[in-house]
Amino acid sequence: MRFFRRPLQSVLFYLLLVHLGGMSLTWNLASLLLYPVLSRRQGTIIGRAAISSVYRGFWTCAQWLGLMRIDYTALDVLERDAGLIIAANHPSMLDALLVVARVPRGICIMRASLMRNPFLGAGARLARYIRNEPPRGMIRSAVENLKAGGQLVLFPEGTRTISAPINPFRPGITLIAHMAQVPIQTVFIETPSPYLGKGWPIWRTPQFPVVFTARLGARFAPEADHMGLLKRLETYFATELKPT
């Protein structure tokens, strides 16, 4: 039985990825049809909830198949908060899927090129996700969303972690918090697996089960000295994620 376990897990893993791609493509095709007929408010609500549902379905299937073990219910309490930046570390390409699955009103800042991706673009536009270009427009859109009671998922490292425990933080998150006058809720994503870390291709199978844990950290109030707050935020993440 053990001889067949790894090949079977690999087959299930590829089927899981195909399932995620199929669900994403189906919703993006539907989004193309819905975008011109729904109001901005309707599109925002439906679009964000649908993306969250697709990602939650992915994690549920992954666990049901025995490929992953996920502990992320600690994020559920964030759903009731309005006007909130959710700041997480970034060990894997799956981090945004992990957070958004439990925070249905959360949106992300996306690379402009991804807005043209057939698996992501139309759904992201319907949900009013934010383009990362131009920088001033990105900040303005982020602040407007937060002032309207939205939740913004940000990864202060800017890219997946290369140098453990975290990469140096990029400026922007604490400036946005100050301009919108909203707090920053820290989230720590921890995994012993290198799966989909920097340089790991999506089709390369990991060791199963892949384990992800998401836990809440401290909440930081906005400050006029946003660069000073950024340094304290970076130090806090480094301390919390430092191997023991």
Order of alpha helices (4+ residues) and beta strands (2+ residues): alpha-alpha-beta-beta-alpha-beta-alpha-beta-alpha-beta-alpha-beta-beta-alpha
